[in-house]
Amino acid sequence: MNWRDLFQKGVRYDQFLERYGTAAERQRWREVGRQVSLSAEQIRRLQMFRRQMHVLCLAGVWCGDCAEQCPILAAFASHCPQIDLRFLDRDEHPELSEYVSICGGKRVPVVIFLSEDDFLTGWYGDRTLAKYRQLAAQCDGAACPTGLVTDHELLAAVTDDWLDEFERHQWILRTSPRLRSKHGD
């Protein structure tokens, strides 16, 4: 996979919404974006990032999971100049979609983490652990939903899950012997 070429083809968040979304889809994403709230501690964690990260999100504006999660990613990028976030439409990149398939399916969003010089550090998606816990609770009879967890609580939990993953990749980059040598740290 030519990660540099794919990253260069990626577009910024607002460009992605404008290019691929209907008015209703853009509105849905923007509404979730207004609900994303980062705590002072989460912003502090983001501002501790020192290595440039190229982050490529394979998504679909039509996708509910993307609408619920991609605004979180955009919020991270808005608070951290070290995160260069780009988006690719899943349907325009079938080879990438196949490459990062999850459990045999072409899922979205899938976030691909790259170094500043476009070496792969890993990918993550399509839903976070908090979201899967919620879905499992709705599917399992013994753990049926209680109604105690609000959408706001789920959004906060999903935000924490995503931030943990971004931080994990930042630490991969910060402790990389190759990058430590390159940057003299």
Secondary structure, 3 states (H helix, E strand, C coil): CCHHHHHHHCECHHHHHHHHCCHHHHHHHHHHHHHCCCCHHHHHHHHCCCCCEEEEEEECCCCHHHHHHHHHHHHHHHHCCCEEEEEEEHHHCHHHHHHCCECCECCCCEEEEECCCCCEEEEEECCCHHHHHHHHHHHCCCCCCCCCCCHHHHHHHHHHHHHHHHHHHHHHHHHCHHHHHHHCC
